């Protein structure tokens, strides 16, 4: 669990972990230099339950990505076979861990001990836990890709980190997180798509709390299309920046493949995407069409194509 100024809701999330039907777990928590009472709350819980371990260091504020990167490295130093990720302000369903452990073991039985990532849908709730949407996937207009997830994941993430369970094989390959990674869950999804398997359950296993201080948060597809609620120009520029970063992320993924599995069948696809900045705008679009690399939903595809026309390395 990565924590930053989460005092308002963190106790509720910790209680939902403490009351899981599966009880054999260890919780690693790193506070990212909070200025509220988060650390005092964490110390109190850790003092009353030996399964909770506070990670203490002098590395300062690392941001969400840096915080989870450090936690993943600490996790790899344990003997655990499976790893999950927790936000500070959500609520887990009581059977989240048991459901995912059962699914993980079935997947390992079917595919062997390859790198595996599991993720689920979420219920979107407000700060008072009133339901906003029973499905985050439908709320955001996204879906799990089971046939060829990599062609989507190169340009768009559909994996929500606070629902994720991974096995040790995936963590070993995913670390260290490259500086180009946009977020830990996106990087983990890419590594799983390349080296192993991604599995999904439609059952919402997390209540995804929305409030003023969400680091990422859920964005309704209808809200995104509303010109009175979204500055389209700023959104277009932000998306263009993320798209450029996704190419740098793919370049890091290509280097990771060469390190672990140079004969991997996904390497040509990733090399194509990694080289887009060196192509003319017309040839970028032709390569994307040839390789069928597209985000989900027509409006996202149109936006992505418009951004690909104007990409630069800056």
Residue pairs with C-beta under 8 A, 6 or more apart in sequence:
1 13
1 27
1 28
1 29
1 30
1 71
1 85
1 86
1 87
1 88
2 29
2 30
2 32
2 64
2 67
2 68
2 71
2 87
2 88
3 10
3 29
3 30
3 31
3 32
3 34
3 38
3 42
3 67
3 88
4 31
4 32
4 33
4 34
4 38
4 61
4 64
4 67
4 88
4 215
5 34
5 35
5 36
5 38
5 213
6 13
6 34
6 36
6 38
6 88
6 89
7 34
7 36
7 37
7 38
7 40
7 41
8 36
8 89
8 211
8 213
9 88
9 89
9 127
9 209
9 211
10 38
10 41
10 42
10 88
10 89
11 41
11 45
12 89
12 91
13 86
13 87
13 88
13 89
13 90
13 91
13 92
14 41
14 45
14 52
16 90
16 91
16 92
16 93
16 94
17 25
17 27
17 86
17 92
18 49
19 94
20 92
20 94
20 95
20 96
20 97
20 98
21 94
21 95
21 97
21 98
22 95
22 97
22 98
22 101
25 51
25 97
26 51
26 52
26 53
26 78
26 80
27 51
27 52
27 53
27 86
28 53
28 55
28 71
28 74
28 75
28 78
29 42
29 46
29 52
29 53
29 54
29 55
30 54
30 55
30 57
30 67
30 70
30 71
30 74
31 38
31 39
31 42
31 54
32 61
32 62
32 63
32 64
32 66
32 67
33 60
33 61
38 88
42 52
42 54
43 54
45 52
46 52
46 53
46 54
55 70
55 71
55 74
57 70
59 70
62 69
62 70
64 183
64 215
64 216
65 177
65 181
65 182
65 183
65 184
68 85
68 161
68 184
69 176
69 177
69 184
72 83
72 171
72 174
72 175
72 177
72 184
73 175
73 176
75 83
75 171
76 168
76 171
76 172
76 175
80 168
81 167
81 168
82 101
82 104
82 165
82 166
82 167
82 168
83 165
83 166
83 167
83 168
83 171
84 97
84 100
84 164
84 165
84 166
85 161
85 162
85 164
85 184
85 185
86 92
86 162
87 161
87 162
89 209
89 211
89 214
90 122
90 162
90 206
90 207
90 208
90 209
91 125
91 129
91 206
91 207
91 209
92 205
92 206
92 207
93 99
93 204
93 205
93 206
93 207
95 205
96 205
96 206
99 201
99 203
99 205
100 118
100 120
100 165
100 201
100 205
101 165
103 118
103 165
103 199
103 201
104 116
104 118
104 165
104 167
107 116
107 118
107 197
107 199
108 116
108 167
111 196
111 197
113 167
113 169
114 169
114 195
114 196
114 197
115 166
115 167
115 169
115 170
115 173
115 174
115 191
115 192
115 195
115 196
115 197
116 166
116 167
116 169
116 170
116 192
116 196
116 197
116 198
116 199
117 159
117 164
117 165
117 166
117 170
117 188
117 189
117 191
117 192
117 196
117 197
117 198
117 199
118 164
118 165
118 166
118 198
118 199
118 200
118 201
119 144
119 159
119 160
119 163
119 164
119 165
119 189
119 198
119 199
119 200
120 163
120 200
120 201
120 202
120 203
120 204
120 205
120 206
121 135
121 136
121 137
121 163
121 200
121 201
121 202
121 203
121 204
121 205
122 135
122 136
122 160
122 162
122 163
122 204
122 205
122 206
122 207
122 208
123 131
123 133
123 134
123 135
123 136
123 204
123 206
123 207
123 208
124 131
124 132
124 133
124 134
124 135
124 136
124 139
124 208
124 210
124 218
125 131
125 132
125 207
125 208
125 209
125 210
126 132
126 209
126 210
126 211
127 209
127 210
127 211
127 212
129 207
129 209
132 139
132 210
132 218
133 139
133 218
133 220
134 204
135 202
135 204
136 160
136 204
136 208
136 218
137 143
137 144
137 158
139 218
139 220
139 221
140 218
140 219
140 220
140 221
141 221
141 296
141 297
142 156
142 158
142 296
142 297
143 158
143 296
144 158
144 198
144 200
145 151
145 152
145 153
145 158
145 296
146 198
146 200
148 292
149 158
149 189
149 193
149 198
150 190
150 193
150 194
150 266
150 269
150 270
151 269
151 291
151 292
151 293
151 294
152 158
152 294
152 295
152 296
153 159
153 186
153 189
153 190
153 193
154 190
154 246
154 250
154 269
154 270
154 273
154 293
155 243
155 246
155 293
155 294
155 295
155 304
156 295
156 296
156 300
157 182
157 183
157 185
157 186
157 189
158 189
158 296
159 185
159 186
159 188
159 189
159 198
160 185
160 206
160 208
161 183
161 184
161 185
161 188
162 206
162 208
163 205
163 206
164 185
164 188
166 174
166 188
166 192
169 196
170 188
170 191
170 192
170 195
170 196
173 191
173 195
173 256
173 260
174 187
174 188
174 191
177 184
177 187
178 187
178 249
178 252
178 255
178 256
179 252
180 245
180 248
180 249
180 251
180 252
181 187
181 249
181 252
182 242
182 245
182 246
182 249
183 216
186 249
187 249
189 198
190 249
190 250
190 253
191 253
191 256
192 198
193 266
194 253
194 256
194 257
194 264
194 266
194 270
195 260
195 261
195 264
208 218
210 217
210 218
221 297
223 229
223 230
224 230
224 235
225 299
236 303
236 306
236 307
239 303
239 304
239 307
240 307
240 310
240 311
243 304
243 307
243 308
243 311
244 277
244 311
244 312
244 313
247 273
247 274
247 276
247 277
247 311
250 270
250 273
250 274
251 274
253 270
253 274
254 267
254 270
254 271
254 274
257 264
257 266
257 267
257 270
258 267
269 291
269 293
272 287
272 291
272 293
273 291
273 293
276 284
276 287
276 288
276 308
276 311
277 311
277 312
277 313
279 287
281 308
281 309
281 310
281 311
284 308
284 309
284 311
285 305
285 308
285 309
287 293
288 294
288 305
288 308
294 301
294 304
295 301
295 304
